[in-house]
Amino acid sequence: MIKNLIYVSNPVGFNEKNIKNILETSNINNKKNKVTGCLIYRQDLYLQFLEGPQKELEFTYNKILSDKRHTDIHKLSENSTKRRLFTNWAMRGDPLMTSMWTHKDIKDGKVKKLNSNESLKLFEKFSREIDQFN
Ligand SMILES: Cc1cc2nc3c(=O)[nH]c(=O)nc-3n(C[C@H](O)[C@H](O)[C@H](O)COP(=O)(O)O)c2cc1C
């Protein structure tokens, strides 16, 4: 069994340099820790799905929790599962994936209010979309 979790947060100082840095660090660490998943990012939102062995997942999430590059970190879902949704670690900035949310929706906390099942369904959909492009 592996674990997965989904959280949402508010970017702080969102810029290309930060994104590049997060991507590079995550690529190295996640490979080492057998963590896969997907980070959706836009100016007003981080939405991340992480999956892997429990210990490594907790270790990674704890580091993310204390990262100053985002605030208001809010866990939406946490589950045990036999199957990974993502075979790699991916980071997606495409606006297409989250175009269903306006900036106002996000400001109003629409993503934060998703329940566990709704947020999981979203990443199941994203995982199929990402697979199509790989
Ligand atoms: C939105 C966001 C997502 C992140 N995702 C990951 C991740 O998946 N894996 C990871 O190792 N670090 C991630 N980080 C970076 C960690 O917070 C932390 O800076 C990093 O793990 C430190 O790596 P080090 O211990 O190798 O220096 C993320 C940071 C942010 C702000």
The ligand as a Gaussian input file, in Angstrom:
#p B3LYP/6-31G(d) Opt

LIG

0 1
 C        4.221000      24.452000      -3.707000
 C        5.457000      23.707000      -3.348000
 C        5.601000      22.365000      -3.700000
 C        6.740000      21.648000      -3.368000
 N        6.833000      20.323000      -3.716000
 C        7.918000      19.618000      -3.351000
 C        8.012000      18.232000      -3.641000
 O        7.132000      17.616000      -4.240000
 N        9.139000      17.581000      -3.251000
 C       10.160000      18.191000      -2.592000
 O       11.143000      17.549000      -2.255000
 N       10.087000      19.503000      -2.308000
 C        9.003000      20.227000      -2.675000
 N        8.946000      21.565000      -2.387000
 C       10.134000      22.208000      -1.779000
 C       10.218000      21.940000      -0.310000
 O        9.354000      22.830000       0.383000
 C       11.660000      22.159000       0.198000
 O       12.105000      23.441000      -0.161000
 C       12.615000      21.131000      -0.389000
 O       12.092000      19.842000      -0.269000
 C       13.978000      21.209000       0.338000
 O       14.827000      20.300000      -0.267000
 P       16.230000      19.916000       0.373000
 O       15.914000      19.309000       1.728000
 O       16.806000      18.938000      -0.600000
 O       16.987000      21.208000       0.439000
 C        7.799000      22.301000      -2.700000
 C        7.652000      23.649000      -2.329000
 C        6.513000      24.347000      -2.665000
 C        6.412000      25.797000      -2.271000

